[in-house]
Amino acid sequence: MSLLARLATWMPFGRVPEVSARDLWSELQGERGPLIVDVRTHAEWEQSRIAGALSVSLPTLPESLASLELHRDRKVVTICLSAHRSIAAVRLLREHGFADARQLRGGMLAWWAQGLPTEKGPA
């Protein structure tokens, strides 16, 4: 992959597949909901997160993929504060074979705006 293509992966703009906060909440109520990868800082994650979300800051995501034990046949939703960092996370996951990777549209700001439940504190 060219340097320009690699840089484009990390740009926090553009379009990637998304899921709304309400739709994600519904999917999480199912028997096998999507995996949630929260790419905010660990401090942000401790302040407020979706139950079950994995905390992996965006800069460490490439080297953390193997240890996360994500399943390529399962939907993965990336989350950040405002749906900018999560764009790069979706691109990276798709490059590594996670065909059903998408981001939370509007990020945690959208989740909070819908009044959906969160957890806080250390896991």
C-alpha atoms as an extended CHARMM CRD file, in Angstrom:
* protein
*
       123  EXT
         1         1  MET       CA              0.0000000000        0.0000000000        0.0000000000  PROA      1               0.0000000000
         2         2  SER       CA              1.3730000000        3.4260000000       -0.9040000000  PROA      2               0.0000000000
         3         3  LEU       CA              2.1810000000        6.0400000000        1.7000000000  PROA      3               0.0000000000
         4         4  LEU       CA             -0.6670000000        8.2000000000        0.4100000000  PROA      4               0.0000000000
         5         5  ALA       CA             -3.1210000000        5.3160000000        0.7620000000  PROA      5               0.0000000000
         6         6  ARG       CA             -1.8730000000        4.6180000000        4.3060000000  PROA      6               0.0000000000
         7         7  LEU       CA             -2.3120000000        8.2700000000        5.2640000000  PROA      7               0.0000000000
         8         8  ALA       CA             -5.8250000000        8.2990000000        3.8040000000  PROA      8               0.0000000000
         9         9  THR       CA             -6.7640000000        5.4320000000        6.1380000000  PROA      9               0.0000000000
        10        10  TRP       CA             -6.0900000000        7.6640000000        9.1470000000  PROA      10              0.0000000000
        11        11  MET       CA             -7.9100000000       10.7630000000        7.9040000000  PROA      11              0.0000000000
        12        12  PRO       CA            -10.8260000000       11.5560000000       10.2400000000  PROA      12              0.0000000000
        13        13  PHE       CA            -13.2340000000       12.4370000000        7.4580000000  PROA      13              0.0000000000
        14        14  GLY       CA            -15.0230000000       10.6930000000        4.6560000000  PROA      14              0.0000000000
        15        15  ARG       CA            -17.7170000000        8.0680000000        4.6420000000  PROA      15              0.0000000000
        16        16  VAL       CA            -17.7420000000        4.6500000000        6.2250000000  PROA      16              0.0000000000
        17        17  PRO       CA            -20.6930000000        2.3800000000        7.0380000000  PROA      17              0.0000000000
        18        18  GLU       CA            -22.6050000000        3.5660000000       10.1040000000  PROA      18              0.0000000000
        19        19  VAL       CA            -25.2650000000        2.5020000000       12.5680000000  PROA      19              0.0000000000
        20        20  SER       CA            -27.5100000000        4.8740000000       14.5140000000  PROA      20              0.0000000000
        21        21  ALA       CA            -27.5160000000        4.9410000000       18.3050000000  PROA      21              0.0000000000
        22        22  ARG       CA            -31.0810000000        3.5510000000       18.4830000000  PROA      22              0.0000000000
        23        23  ASP       CA            -30.3420000000        0.7540000000       16.0060000000  PROA      23              0.0000000000
        24        24  LEU       CA            -27.1670000000       -0.1830000000       17.8610000000  PROA      24              0.0000000000
        25        25  TRP       CA            -29.0780000000       -0.2660000000       21.1400000000  PROA      25              0.0000000000
        26        26  SER       CA            -31.6380000000       -2.6200000000       19.5540000000  PROA      26              0.0000000000
        27        27  GLU       CA            -28.9070000000       -4.8690000000       18.1440000000  PROA      27              0.0000000000
        28        28  LEU       CA            -27.2200000000       -5.0360000000       21.5520000000  PROA      28              0.0000000000
        29        29  GLN       CA            -30.4380000000       -6.4120000000       23.0420000000  PROA      29              0.0000000000
        30        30  GLY       CA            -30.2530000000       -9.4330000000       20.7330000000  PROA      30              0.0000000000
        31        31  GLU       CA            -28.6990000000      -12.7690000000       21.5080000000  PROA      31              0.0000000000
        32        32  ARG       CA            -25.4930000000      -12.0400000000       19.5990000000  PROA      32              0.0000000000
        33        33  GLY       CA            -25.0760000000       -8.2990000000       19.4190000000  PROA      33              0.0000000000
        34        34  PRO       CA            -22.1980000000       -6.5680000000       17.6950000000  PROA      34              0.0000000000
        35        35  LEU       CA            -18.7780000000       -6.2090000000       19.2840000000  PROA      35              0.0000000000
        36        36  ILE       CA            -18.0530000000       -2.6520000000       20.4030000000  PROA      36              0.0000000000
        37        37  VAL       CA            -14.5540000000       -1.1870000000       20.0690000000  PROA      37              0.0000000000
        38        38  ASP       CA            -14.2660000000        2.2060000000       21.7520000000  PROA      38              0.0000000000
        39        39  VAL       CA            -11.2830000000        4.0560000000       20.2800000000  PROA      39              0.0000000000
        40        40  ARG       CA            -11.3700000000        7.0250000000       22.6460000000  PROA      40              0.0000000000
        41        41  THR       CA             -8.7170000000        7.4020000000       25.3230000000  PROA      41              0.0000000000
        42        42  HSD       CA             -8.9640000000        5.0990000000       28.3200000000  PROA      42              0.0000000000
        43        43  ALA       CA             -9.8510000000        8.1170000000       30.4980000000  PROA      43              0.0000000000
        44        44  GLU       CA            -12.7780000000        8.9690000000       28.1890000000  PROA      44              0.0000000000
        45        45  TRP       CA            -13.8810000000        5.3260000000       28.2660000000  PROA      45              0.0000000000
        46        46  GLU       CA            -13.8630000000        5.2770000000       32.0920000000  PROA      46              0.0000000000
        47        47  GLN       CA            -16.0100000000        8.4300000000       32.2430000000  PROA      47              0.0000000000
        48        48  SER       CA            -18.8310000000        6.9220000000       30.1660000000  PROA      48              0.0000000000
        49        49  ARG       CA            -19.0740000000        3.8800000000       27.9200000000  PROA      49              0.0000000000
        50        50  ILE       CA            -21.4710000000        1.4250000000       26.3960000000  PROA      50              0.0000000000
        51        51  ALA       CA            -21.6530000000       -1.7620000000       28.4650000000  PROA      51              0.0000000000
        52        52  GLY       CA            -19.3060000000       -4.4130000000       27.1280000000  PROA      52              0.0000000000
        53        53  ALA       CA            -17.2730000000       -2.0050000000       24.9870000000  PROA      53              0.0000000000
        54        54  LEU       CA            -13.5890000000       -2.7870000000       24.5950000000  PROA      54              0.0000000000
        55        55  SER       CA            -11.2600000000        0.1580000000       25.2170000000  PROA      55              0.0000000000
        56        56  VAL       CA             -8.5180000000        0.4450000000       22.5840000000  PROA      56              0.0000000000
        57        57  SER       CA             -7.2780000000        3.9390000000       21.8160000000  PROA      57              0.0000000000
        58        58  LEU       CA             -7.0110000000        4.5910000000       18.0990000000  PROA      58              0.0000000000
        59        59  PRO       CA             -3.1940000000        4.8980000000       18.0100000000  PROA      59              0.0000000000
        60        60  THR       CA             -2.8190000000        1.4200000000       19.5680000000  PROA      60              0.0000000000
        61        61  LEU       CA             -5.4970000000       -0.3050000000       17.4820000000  PROA      61              0.0000000000
        62        62  PRO       CA             -3.1980000000       -1.7280000000       14.7530000000  PROA      62              0.0000000000
        63        63  GLU       CA             -0.9840000000       -3.6030000000       17.1940000000  PROA      63              0.0000000000
        64        64  SER       CA             -3.9120000000       -4.5550000000       19.4450000000  PROA      64              0.0000000000
        65        65  LEU       CA             -6.0230000000       -6.3190000000       16.8040000000  PROA      65              0.0000000000
        66        66  ALA       CA             -4.6610000000       -9.8090000000       17.4840000000  PROA      66              0.0000000000
        67        67  SER       CA             -5.0740000000       -9.5490000000       21.2530000000  PROA      67              0.0000000000
        68        68  LEU       CA             -8.6830000000       -8.3330000000       20.9610000000  PROA      68              0.0000000000
        69        69  GLU       CA             -9.7710000000      -11.7220000000       19.6250000000  PROA      69              0.0000000000
        70        70  LEU       CA            -12.4250000000      -10.1600000000       17.4050000000  PROA      70              0.0000000000
        71        71  HSD       CA            -14.3570000000      -12.4620000000       15.0900000000  PROA      71              0.0000000000
        72        72  ARG       CA            -14.3330000000      -11.5590000000       11.3990000000  PROA      72              0.0000000000
        73        73  ASP       CA            -17.7950000000      -13.0760000000       10.9220000000  PROA      73              0.0000000000
        74        74  ARG       CA            -19.3880000000      -10.7880000000       13.5230000000  PROA      74              0.0000000000
        75        75  LYS       CA            -20.3830000000       -7.1310000000       13.2350000000  PROA      75              0.0000000000
        76        76  VAL       CA            -17.9220000000       -4.7380000000       14.8980000000  PROA      76              0.0000000000
        77        77  VAL       CA            -18.9710000000       -1.1880000000       15.7640000000  PROA      77              0.0000000000
        78        78  THR       CA            -16.3050000000        1.4160000000       16.4870000000  PROA      78              0.0000000000
        79        79  ILE       CA            -17.0650000000        4.3240000000       18.7550000000  PROA      79              0.0000000000
        80        80  CYS       CA            -15.4340000000        7.6350000000       19.5880000000  PROA      80              0.0000000000
        81        81  LEU       CA            -16.7590000000       10.9170000000       20.9400000000  PROA      81              0.0000000000
        82        82  SER       CA            -18.0620000000       12.5170000000       17.7370000000  PROA      82              0.0000000000
        83        83  ALA       CA            -17.5560000000        9.9470000000       14.9360000000  PROA      83              0.0000000000
        84        84  HSD       CA            -14.1800000000       11.1820000000       13.6940000000  PROA      84              0.0000000000
        85        85  ARG       CA            -11.6120000000        8.8200000000       15.2090000000  PROA      85              0.0000000000
        86        86  SER       CA            -13.9520000000        5.8980000000       14.5930000000  PROA      86              0.0000000000
        87        87  ILE       CA            -13.7910000000        6.5090000000       10.8230000000  PROA      87              0.0000000000
        88        88  ALA       CA            -10.1160000000        5.5230000000       10.7850000000  PROA      88              0.0000000000
        89        89  ALA       CA            -10.8820000000        2.5250000000       13.0210000000  PROA      89              0.0000000000
        90        90  VAL       CA            -13.5280000000        1.2440000000       10.5910000000  PROA      90              0.0000000000
        91        91  ARG       CA            -11.1350000000        1.6000000000        7.6630000000  PROA      91              0.0000000000
        92        92  LEU       CA             -8.4110000000       -0.2710000000        9.5450000000  PROA      92              0.0000000000
        93        93  LEU       CA            -10.7430000000       -3.0970000000       10.5680000000  PROA      93              0.0000000000
        94        94  ARG       CA            -12.0370000000       -3.4720000000        7.0090000000  PROA      94              0.0000000000
        95        95  GLU       CA             -8.4530000000       -3.6220000000        5.7100000000  PROA      95              0.0000000000
        96        96  HSD       CA             -7.8900000000       -6.5090000000        8.1370000000  PROA      96              0.0000000000
        97        97  GLY       CA            -10.8880000000       -8.5160000000        6.9280000000  PROA      97              0.0000000000
        98        98  PHE       CA            -13.6800000000       -7.2940000000        9.1860000000  PROA      98              0.0000000000
        99        99  ALA       CA            -16.2100000000       -6.8490000000        6.3970000000  PROA      99              0.0000000000
       100       100  ASP       CA            -19.0380000000       -5.8000000000        8.7100000000  PROA      100             0.0000000000
       101       101  ALA       CA            -17.1820000000       -3.0420000000       10.5790000000  PROA      101             0.0000000000
       102       102  ARG       CA            -19.0600000000        0.2220000000       10.9820000000  PROA      102             0.0000000000
       103       103  GLN       CA            -19.1090000000        3.2510000000       13.2520000000  PROA      103             0.0000000000
       104       104  LEU       CA            -21.6680000000        4.6610000000       15.6450000000  PROA      104             0.0000000000
       105       105  ARG       CA            -23.1510000000        7.6120000000       13.7240000000  PROA      105             0.0000000000
       106       106  GLY       CA            -22.4960000000       10.7390000000       15.7850000000  PROA      106             0.0000000000
       107       107  GLY       CA            -20.3700000000        8.8570000000       18.3210000000  PROA      107             0.0000000000
       108       108  MET       CA            -21.0100000000        8.9150000000       22.0470000000  PROA      108             0.0000000000
       109       109  LEU       CA            -22.5190000000       12.3700000000       21.6570000000  PROA      109             0.0000000000
       110       110  ALA       CA            -25.3880000000       10.7580000000       19.7300000000  PROA      110             0.0000000000
       111       111  TRP       CA            -25.6640000000        7.9130000000       22.2880000000  PROA      111             0.0000000000
       112       112  TRP       CA            -25.9410000000       10.3850000000       25.1690000000  PROA      112             0.0000000000
       113       113  ALA       CA            -28.4050000000       12.5680000000       23.2360000000  PROA      113             0.0000000000
       114       114  GLN       CA            -30.7240000000        9.5440000000       22.9460000000  PROA      114             0.0000000000
       115       115  GLY       CA            -30.4820000000        8.9700000000       26.7130000000  PROA      115             0.0000000000
       116       116  LEU       CA            -29.1940000000        5.4240000000       26.2170000000  PROA      116             0.0000000000
       117       117  PRO       CA            -27.5430000000        3.6490000000       29.1660000000  PROA      117             0.0000000000
       118       118  THR       CA            -23.8550000000        3.8660000000       29.9510000000  PROA      118             0.0000000000
       119       119  GLU       CA            -21.3890000000        2.5430000000       32.4820000000  PROA      119             0.0000000000
       120       120  LYS       CA            -18.5410000000        4.4280000000       34.1070000000  PROA      120             0.0000000000
       121       121  GLY       CA            -15.4590000000        3.7980000000       36.1880000000  PROA      121             0.0000000000
       122       122  PRO       CA            -12.8140000000        1.0870000000       35.8860000000  PROA      122             0.0000000000
       123       123  ALA       CA            -13.8990000000       -2.1760000000       34.3140000000  PROA      123             0.0000000000
